[in-house]
Amino acid sequence: MNVGFDFINNKLIIRIDGDIDHHTCDEIRSKIDNEIMRRNPKDIIFDMKNVNFMDSSGIGVIIGRYKLVMAKSGVAAMINVKPQIQRVYDICGLKKIIPIYENEIQAVKNI
């Protein structure tokens, strides 16, 4: 599991490489929170291109980071979401609060 970051137009792109589950969520959460504190982005974009599995712990990570930026009037988005992640995303109702875009260009432009 690896987490990488890019910073574009005051938006933090969070690139997660690996599963987001109860085994990895603490490390992922910590890395993202440290980067949010360091960069202070207005918005965040989760790049899910290399995520093949996400359980309820992963949903907690996503929602928690969404709440961090929302408290500063920011927004969160997701890109490159695979069908198996999309299914979990739809079931838990995340689509009502965190939009999904096909790619980084669309997300950066629209949020």
Secondary structure, 3 states (H helix, E strand, C coil): CEEEEEEECCEEEEEEECCECCCCHHHHHHHHHHHHHHHCCCEEEEEEEECCCECHHHHHHHHHHHHHHHCCCCCEEEECCCHHHHHHHHHHCHHHCCCEECCHHHHHHHC
